[in-house]
Amino acid sequence: MGTKDQKLKLLHLVQILEQETDDRHGLTGPQLIERLAQRGVEVERKTLYRDIACLVDFGYDIQKYQRNPVEYGLASRRFQDPELLLLADAVQSSRFLTERKASSLVKSIGQLGSRYQAEDLRKRVHVEGRIRSQNESVFYSVDAIQRAMAAKRKVEFRYFKLNEAKKRVLQHNGDVYCETPVQLVYMGDFYYLVVWNDKHQGFANYRVDRMQDIQVSEQPATKNQHIAQFNVAKYQERTFGMFNGESVSVTLLVKASAMSAVVDRFGKDVDCAPAGEGLARVRVTVMETPTFYGWLVQFGDQVTIEAPDSAREGFVQFLGNVLSAYEE
């Protein structure tokens, strides 16, 4: 057997072990020889064992299972069963992927394991009632955005919202937006693009599935200290539903029954101090938007705004508008 054939033989052997064996399933020596023969590779038993030893020396975790008859299998690989299931579940749970694209990605994830692992994923992963994207544009929009960021250029796109008839309505009279992409953020089952807006000299958010005709602009991306120091974790802490609003420091009075939820939202290092009678005084920076007020509503009297007065008044007005809608 020539040098080229010898290399191909080892590659075929690795592929067979990767696809058909794992820590629970193996193949006997004769079965491995048969699988190789089906691929047009002839090998003797002694040579096969030497090849397996060679692969083990290289680092492959090929185990000899003392069964009747003896079997060989790839006992460990880059991803184990729980990790593959976690990846597949994350894909299946993503609303921005269509059913076809999600199924395709899960199939690709399955190829990282043996055929038995792939079959387990197919049977076990299922998200009931998941509302999915109707097209695959988001998948390619994310790619275009990432290419723009890598090239340090702006992105051009049109942005739409849905009207009462669920029809797309282009914003700004259909004019093309040209913005500096700063960060892609995945929040609440949607991808958002945080951009720097030169006109308003601030950050803005756009839901990627509402962006269309995305292109990498010829204009270079804006560079400034705000963009260089952008911290996505802090930005997400004060942003509710990725709605933009005025950034304001708010003091909340929190009852013990709601403290876990507040820490979940703002992090374990949130500024917090005892306020007496089972209360804590929590200081956070948020964007004052209807979504922030909506978040507060779920707690009833367990979380209240202590300061500033403008935030208290804004919340009261928000509640008044909700009540008046029902009174009418």
Solvent accessible surface area in square Angstrom, and as a share of the most:
residue,aa,sasa,rsa
1,M,134,0.60
2,G,42,0.41
3,T,101,0.59
4,K,149,0.63
5,D,70,0.37
6,Q,64,0.28
7,K,128,0.54
8,L,74,0.37
9,K,3,0.01
10,L,38,0.19
11,L,117,0.58
12,H,50,0.22
13,L,0,0.00
14,V,18,0.10
15,Q,79,0.35
16,I,1,0.00
17,L,2,0.01
18,E,65,0.29
19,Q,84,0.37
20,E,29,0.13
21,T,0,0.00
22,D,3,0.01
23,D,77,0.40
24,R,123,0.45
25,H,57,0.25
26,G,13,0.12
27,L,10,0.05
28,T,13,0.08
29,G,3,0.03
30,P,69,0.44
31,Q,67,0.30
32,L,0,0.00
33,I,43,0.22
34,E,91,0.41
35,R,53,0.19
36,L,1,0.00
37,A,43,0.33
38,Q,130,0.58
39,R,80,0.29
40,G,63,0.61
41,V,18,0.10
42,E,124,0.56
43,V,19,0.11
44,E,130,0.58
45,R,120,0.44
46,K,153,0.65
47,T,32,0.19
48,L,0,0.00
49,Y,76,0.29
50,R,151,0.55
51,D,7,0.04
52,I,11,0.06
53,A,52,0.40
54,C,66,0.39
55,L,11,0.06
56,V,67,0.39
57,D,123,0.64
58,F,162,0.68
59,G,63,0.61
60,Y,64,0.24
61,D,48,0.25
62,I,14,0.07
63,Q,78,0.35
64,K,111,0.47
65,Y,32,0.12
66,Q,142,0.63
67,R,95,0.35
68,N,155,0.80
69,P,86,0.54
70,V,50,0.29
71,E,35,0.16
72,Y,23,0.09
73,G,0,0.00
74,L,8,0.04
75,A,21,0.17
76,S,46,0.30
77,R,41,0.15
78,R,214,0.78
79,F,59,0.25
80,Q,66,0.29
81,D,45,0.24
82,P,98,0.62
83,E,81,0.37
84,L,1,0.01
85,L,44,0.22
86,L,128,0.64
87,L,71,0.35
88,A,0,0.00
89,D,65,0.33
90,A,60,0.47
91,V,25,0.14
92,Q,25,0.11
93,S,32,0.21
94,S,12,0.08
95,R,65,0.24
96,F,29,0.12
97,L,7,0.03
98,T,14,0.08
99,E,102,0.46
100,R,173,0.63
101,K,33,0.14
102,A,0,0.00
103,S,56,0.36
104,S,55,0.36
105,L,53,0.26
106,V,16,0.09
107,K,142,0.60
108,S,59,0.38
109,I,21,0.11
110,G,2,0.02
111,Q,133,0.59
112,L,83,0.41
113,G,6,0.06
114,S,1,0.01
115,R,131,0.48
116,Y,57,0.22
117,Q,11,0.05
118,A,34,0.27
119,E,65,0.29
120,D,44,0.23
121,L,7,0.03
122,R,164,0.60
123,K,136,0.58
124,R,143,0.52
125,V,14,0.08
126,H,137,0.61
127,V,36,0.21
128,E,146,0.66
129,G,68,0.65
130,R,74,0.27
131,I,117,0.59
132,R,31,0.11
133,S,26,0.17
134,Q,164,0.73
135,N,61,0.31
136,E,27,0.12
137,S,53,0.34
138,V,3,0.02
139,F,71,0.29
140,Y,123,0.47
141,S,11,0.07
142,V,18,0.10
143,D,68,0.35
144,A,7,0.06
145,I,0,0.00
146,Q,97,0.43
147,R,130,0.47
148,A,0,0.00
149,M,62,0.28
150,A,84,0.65
151,A,55,0.42
152,K,129,0.55
153,R,85,0.31
154,K,20,0.09
155,V,0,0.00
156,E,52,0.23
157,F,1,0.01
158,R,81,0.30
159,Y,20,0.07
160,F,10,0.04
161,K,98,0.41
162,L,104,0.52
163,N,56,0.28
164,E,168,0.75
165,A,57,0.44
166,K,164,0.69
167,K,129,0.55
168,R,129,0.47
169,V,66,0.38
170,L,66,0.33
171,Q,48,0.21
172,H,122,0.55
173,N,149,0.76
174,G,14,0.13
175,D,87,0.45
176,V,73,0.42
177,Y,20,0.07
178,C,43,0.26
179,E,9,0.04
180,T,3,0.02
181,P,12,0.08
182,V,18,0.10
183,Q,61,0.27
184,L,27,0.13
185,V,4,0.03
186,Y,94,0.36
187,M,40,0.18
188,G,60,0.58
189,D,43,0.22
190,F,38,0.16
191,Y,52,0.20
192,Y,24,0.09
193,L,0,0.00
194,V,0,0.00
195,V,0,0.00
196,W,6,0.02
197,N,24,0.12
198,D,58,0.30
199,K,171,0.73
200,H,136,0.61
201,Q,119,0.53
202,G,22,0.21
203,F,55,0.23
204,A,18,0.14
205,N,19,0.10
206,Y,23,0.09
207,R,43,0.16
208,V,1,0.00
209,D,41,0.21
210,R,69,0.25
211,M,6,0.03
212,Q,46,0.20
213,D,83,0.43
214,I,25,0.13
215,Q,112,0.50
216,V,46,0.26
217,S,3,0.02
218,E,144,0.65
219,Q,86,0.38
220,P,99,0.62
221,A,21,0.16
222,T,37,0.21
223,K,163,0.69
224,N,46,0.24
225,Q,121,0.54
226,H,112,0.50
227,I,36,0.18
228,A,86,0.67
229,Q,123,0.55
230,F,38,0.16
231,N,69,0.35
232,V,48,0.27
233,A,60,0.46
234,K,125,0.53
235,Y,4,0.02
236,Q,46,0.21
237,E,73,0.33
238,R,65,0.24
239,T,0,0.00
240,F,10,0.04
241,G,38,0.36
242,M,9,0.04
243,F,112,0.46
244,N,69,0.36
245,G,33,0.31
246,E,130,0.58
247,S,63,0.41
248,V,26,0.15
249,S,78,0.50
250,V,0,0.00
251,T,20,0.12
252,L,0,0.00
253,L,39,0.19
254,V,0,0.00
255,K,79,0.33
256,A,80,0.62
257,S,87,0.56
258,A,3,0.02
259,M,43,0.19
260,S,83,0.54
261,A,40,0.31
262,V,0,0.00
263,V,45,0.26
264,D,125,0.65
265,R,57,0.21
266,F,11,0.05
267,G,29,0.28
268,K,174,0.74
269,D,130,0.67
270,V,25,0.14
271,D,78,0.40
272,C,60,0.36
273,A,37,0.29
274,P,123,0.77
275,A,32,0.24
276,G,42,0.40
277,E,176,0.79
278,G,58,0.56
279,L,50,0.25
280,A,13,0.10
281,R,68,0.25
282,V,0,0.00
283,R,107,0.39
284,V,11,0.06
285,T,64,0.37
286,V,0,0.00
287,M,15,0.07
288,E,42,0.19
289,T,5,0.03
290,P,87,0.54
291,T,42,0.24
292,F,0,0.00
293,Y,15,0.06
294,G,34,0.33
295,W,33,0.12
296,L,2,0.01
297,V,70,0.40
298,Q,118,0.53
299,F,19,0.08
300,G,55,0.52
301,D,98,0.51
302,Q,57,0.25
303,V,2,0.01
304,T,56,0.33
305,I,6,0.03
306,E,58,0.26
307,A,40,0.31
308,P,42,0.27
309,D,97,0.50
310,S,67,0.43
311,A,0,0.00
312,R,112,0.41
313,E,115,0.52
314,G,18,0.18
315,F,32,0.13
316,V,102,0.59
317,Q,122,0.54
318,F,47,0.19
319,L,67,0.33
320,G,34,0.33
321,N,90,0.46
322,V,64,0.37
323,L,111,0.55
324,S,44,0.28
325,A,69,0.53
326,Y,182,0.69
327,E,141,0.63
328,E,179,0.80
